[in-house]
Amino acid sequence: MREDLAEITQVIRRHWDRRADTFDDETGHGLVSDGQRRAWLDLLSRLVGPAPQEVLDVGCGTGFLALRFAELGHTATGIDLAPQMIDHAQRKAEEANEEIDFRVGDAAALDCPDEHFDWVVARHVIWNLPDPQRAVEEWLRVLRPGGRLVLIEGKWAYNEALAPWYRRPASRLFSRVIDGGAALASRSHASYRRYHRIEAQLPFSGVLPLSGSSRSSKRTAYMTSYSSPHGPGVMGW
C-alpha cells in the first residue's frame, strides 16, 4: 500500500467510529429476533463445547459474539479498533447484566499474554485488515496449546447470473442512491472517499472477479476453524 500503515489504521478507526451509532441496524450486525439469538447460541455451544472457556472476540464491533459467549457461560473478552464500537458494546453488556472485558485495541497488535485463550473468534474482520498475516499470527500467539481460531467471514463477489439485473436503469439508480446516502452519512465526503480508496487496497477487501463484469450484492459466507500450532488441526464449514 502507498500510505503509511499507522495512517491507514487511523482512517479505518475513524470510519468505524462514525458507523458505530447505526452499526446494529444493518443486516448481519445486530440481533433481529429471538429465533436468531437461539440459532447463534446453538451454533456456538456446539462449536465451543461446555463452559467455562476463555474466548477472545477480536474485532468485536458492538459485541455481538462476545455477548453470545458470555450468555453461554464463557469468559469473554472483546477487542475492537474503534472506541465508539467498544462504548456501545459495554452498554449492551451492562444492559444484559453480563461481565465482559471490552477493550480498545488493534487486532494485529494484541495487548494479551501468550497462550491465554481457549478460543479466538473473528467475525467479518479479515477483509478490513491492512496486514492480515500479522493479525492471524497474533491470534495464534494468544491461543493456548490445542486452542482454536474460528474465522466467520464472507466475500463480495461478481455474479454473472445477476449481471442483467444490475444493468437495468432502476438498479443503477438504486445503487447511486445507496452510495450517495453512505457518503452523506460520513463526516465528510472526502473522508468517505479516502476510506474507500484505502479499503480497495486491503488484501482481502473488494470483490472477487469471476467471469462477469458487473458487481452484484450476492455474498458467500463461510466459517473455518483452525487449531493452535500446538494441537491437532480441525477444519470447519
C-alpha positions as CSV (number, residue, x, y, z in Angstrom):
1,M,0.0,0.0,0.0
2,R,1.2,3.5,-0.7
3,E,0.1,5.0,2.5
4,D,1.8,4.6,5.9
5,L,0.3,1.6,7.9
6,A,-0.3,3.7,11.0
7,E,-2.2,6.3,9.0
8,I,-4.2,3.6,7.2
9,T,-5.2,2.2,10.7
10,Q,-6.3,5.7,11.8
11,V,-8.5,6.1,8.8
12,I,-10.1,2.7,9.4
13,R,-10.6,3.5,13.1
14,R,-12.4,6.8,12.3
15,H,-14.6,5.2,9.7
16,W,-15.9,2.5,12.1
17,D,-16.3,5.1,14.9
18,R,-18.6,7.0,12.6
19,R,-20.5,3.8,11.8
20,A,-21.0,2.8,15.5
21,D,-24.3,4.5,16.2
22,T,-26.1,2.7,13.4
23,F,-24.0,-0.5,13.2
24,D,-26.5,-2.8,14.8
25,D,-29.3,-1.6,12.5
26,E,-27.6,-3.2,9.5
27,T,-28.3,-6.8,8.4
28,G,-26.0,-9.3,10.0
29,H,-24.7,-7.0,12.7
30,G,-27.4,-6.9,15.4
31,L,-30.0,-9.3,16.7
32,V,-33.3,-9.0,14.9
33,S,-35.3,-11.8,16.6
34,D,-35.2,-14.3,19.5
35,G,-35.0,-17.1,16.9
36,Q,-31.8,-15.6,15.5
37,R,-30.4,-15.4,19.0
38,R,-31.3,-19.0,19.8
39,A,-29.7,-20.2,16.5
40,W,-26.4,-18.4,17.3
41,L,-26.4,-19.8,20.8
42,D,-27.0,-23.3,19.4
43,L,-24.2,-23.0,16.9
44,L,-21.7,-21.6,19.3
45,S,-22.5,-24.1,22.0
46,R,-21.9,-26.9,19.6
47,L,-18.7,-25.4,18.3
48,V,-17.1,-24.4,21.6
49,G,-18.5,-27.0,24.0
50,P,-19.2,-26.7,27.7
51,A,-18.4,-23.6,29.7
52,P,-16.4,-22.0,31.1
53,Q,-13.8,-21.4,28.5
54,E,-11.7,-18.3,27.7
55,V,-12.9,-16.7,24.5
56,L,-11.5,-13.7,22.6
57,D,-13.8,-11.9,20.2
58,V,-11.3,-9.9,18.0
59,G,-12.7,-7.1,16.0
60,C,-15.8,-7.4,18.2
61,G,-17.7,-4.3,17.0
62,T,-20.6,-3.7,19.3
63,G,-20.1,-7.1,21.0
64,F,-22.4,-9.4,19.1
65,L,-20.3,-12.6,19.6
66,A,-18.8,-11.7,23.0
67,L,-22.3,-11.3,24.3
68,R,-23.4,-14.7,23.0
69,F,-20.4,-16.4,24.5
70,A,-21.0,-14.7,27.9
71,E,-24.6,-15.8,27.7
72,L,-23.4,-19.4,27.3
73,G,-21.3,-19.0,30.5
74,H,-17.9,-18.5,28.9
75,T,-15.4,-15.8,30.0
76,A,-15.4,-13.4,27.1
77,T,-13.0,-10.6,26.0
78,G,-13.8,-8.3,23.2
79,I,-11.3,-6.1,21.3
80,D,-12.0,-3.5,18.7
81,L,-10.1,-0.7,17.0
82,A,-12.9,1.8,17.3
83,P,-13.6,3.3,20.7
84,Q,-17.2,4.1,19.8
85,M,-17.8,0.5,19.0
86,I,-16.4,-0.5,22.4
87,D,-18.7,2.1,24.1
88,H,-21.7,0.5,22.5
89,A,-20.5,-3.0,23.4
90,Q,-20.0,-2.0,27.0
91,R,-23.5,-0.5,27.3
92,K,-25.0,-3.6,25.8
93,A,-23.2,-5.8,28.3
94,E,-24.4,-3.7,31.2
95,E,-28.0,-3.9,29.9
96,A,-27.7,-7.7,29.7
97,N,-26.0,-7.9,33.1
98,E,-23.0,-9.7,31.6
99,E,-19.4,-9.2,32.7
100,I,-17.3,-8.9,29.6
101,D,-13.8,-7.4,29.3
102,F,-14.2,-5.0,26.3
103,R,-11.1,-3.1,25.3
104,V,-9.9,-0.7,22.5
105,G,-7.1,-2.4,20.7
106,D,-5.5,-3.3,17.3
107,A,-6.3,-6.8,16.0
108,A,-2.8,-7.1,14.6
109,A,-1.1,-6.0,17.9
110,L,-2.9,-7.6,20.8
111,D,-2.2,-6.4,24.3
112,C,-2.7,-10.0,25.6
113,P,-0.3,-12.6,27.0
114,D,0.9,-15.6,25.1
115,E,-1.3,-18.8,25.3
116,H,-4.1,-17.1,27.2
117,F,-7.3,-18.1,25.3
118,D,-9.0,-21.3,24.5
119,W,-10.8,-19.8,21.5
120,V,-10.2,-16.7,19.3
121,V,-13.1,-15.8,17.1
122,A,-13.1,-13.2,14.4
123,R,-16.3,-12.3,12.6
124,H,-16.1,-10.2,9.4
125,V,-12.7,-8.9,10.3
126,I,-10.0,-10.3,8.0
127,W,-11.3,-8.3,5.0
128,N,-10.8,-4.9,6.8
129,L,-7.2,-5.5,7.9
130,P,-4.2,-3.9,6.2
131,D,-1.9,-6.7,7.4
132,P,-4.0,-9.9,7.9
133,Q,-1.0,-12.2,8.1
134,R,0.4,-10.3,11.1
135,A,-3.1,-10.4,12.7
136,V,-3.5,-14.1,12.3
137,E,-0.1,-14.7,13.8
138,E,-1.1,-12.6,16.8
139,W,-4.4,-14.6,17.2
140,L,-2.4,-17.9,17.1
141,R,0.1,-16.4,19.6
142,V,-2.6,-15.8,22.3
143,L,-4.1,-19.3,21.9
144,R,-3.4,-22.0,24.4
145,P,-2.0,-25.3,23.2
146,G,-4.9,-27.1,21.5
147,G,-6.9,-23.9,21.3
148,R,-8.9,-22.9,18.3
149,L,-9.1,-20.0,15.9
150,V,-12.5,-19.5,14.3
151,L,-13.0,-17.2,11.3
152,I,-16.5,-16.3,10.3
153,E,-16.2,-14.5,7.0
154,G,-17.9,-13.5,3.8
155,K,-16.7,-12.3,0.4
156,W,-18.5,-10.0,-2.0
157,A,-18.3,-11.5,-5.5
158,Y,-19.1,-10.7,-9.1
159,N,-22.1,-12.9,-10.1
160,E,-22.8,-13.3,-13.8
161,A,-26.4,-14.5,-13.1
162,L,-27.3,-11.1,-11.5
163,A,-25.4,-9.0,-14.1
164,P,-28.5,-8.4,-16.3
165,W,-30.5,-7.2,-13.3
166,Y,-27.7,-4.8,-12.3
167,R,-27.6,-3.3,-15.8
168,R,-31.2,-2.2,-15.5
169,P,-31.6,1.6,-15.1
170,A,-33.7,1.2,-11.9
171,S,-31.0,-0.9,-10.3
172,R,-28.2,1.5,-11.3
173,L,-30.3,4.4,-9.9
174,F,-30.8,2.4,-6.6
175,S,-27.1,1.8,-6.4
176,R,-26.3,5.5,-6.8
177,V,-28.9,6.4,-4.1
178,I,-27.3,3.9,-1.7
179,D,-23.8,5.2,-2.4
180,G,-24.9,8.8,-2.1
181,G,-26.6,8.1,1.2
182,A,-23.5,6.4,2.6
183,A,-21.4,9.3,1.6
184,L,-23.7,11.8,3.3
185,A,-23.6,9.7,6.4
186,S,-19.8,10.2,6.7
187,R,-18.5,13.2,8.4
188,S,-17.3,14.5,5.0
189,H,-17.4,13.2,1.5
190,A,-13.6,13.5,1.4
191,S,-13.1,11.2,4.3
192,Y,-15.6,8.8,2.8
193,R,-13.7,8.7,-0.4
194,R,-10.4,8.3,1.4
195,Y,-11.6,5.3,3.4
196,H,-12.9,3.6,0.4
197,R,-9.7,4.2,-1.6
198,I,-7.8,2.5,1.3
199,E,-10.4,-0.2,1.6
200,A,-10.0,-1.1,-2.1
201,Q,-6.3,-1.7,-1.5
202,L,-6.7,-4.1,1.5
203,P,-5.6,-7.6,0.8
204,F,-9.0,-9.3,1.4
205,S,-11.3,-6.4,0.5
206,G,-13.4,-5.7,-2.5
207,V,-14.9,-8.1,-5.0
208,L,-13.8,-11.4,-6.4
209,P,-13.7,-11.1,-10.2
210,L,-15.1,-14.2,-11.8
211,S,-16.4,-14.5,-15.3
212,G,-18.7,-11.4,-15.3
213,S,-18.0,-7.7,-15.3
214,S,-20.9,-6.4,-13.2
215,R,-20.9,-6.1,-9.5
216,S,-23.7,-7.9,-7.5
217,S,-24.7,-8.0,-3.9
218,K,-24.5,-11.8,-3.6
219,R,-22.4,-12.8,-0.7
220,T,-20.8,-16.2,0.0
221,A,-20.3,-16.9,3.7
222,Y,-18.1,-19.5,5.3
223,M,-16.8,-20.4,8.7
224,T,-13.5,-22.1,9.3
225,S,-11.8,-23.4,12.5
226,Y,-8.1,-23.7,12.8
227,S,-6.1,-25.2,15.7
228,S,-3.3,-23.7,17.6
229,P,0.1,-24.8,16.3
230,H,0.4,-26.9,19.5
231,G,-2.7,-29.0,18.8
232,P,-4.3,-31.1,16.0
233,G,-5.8,-29.4,13.0
234,V,-9.6,-29.0,12.6
235,M,-11.4,-27.7,9.5
236,G,-15.0,-26.5,9.9
237,W,-17.5,-25.2,7.4
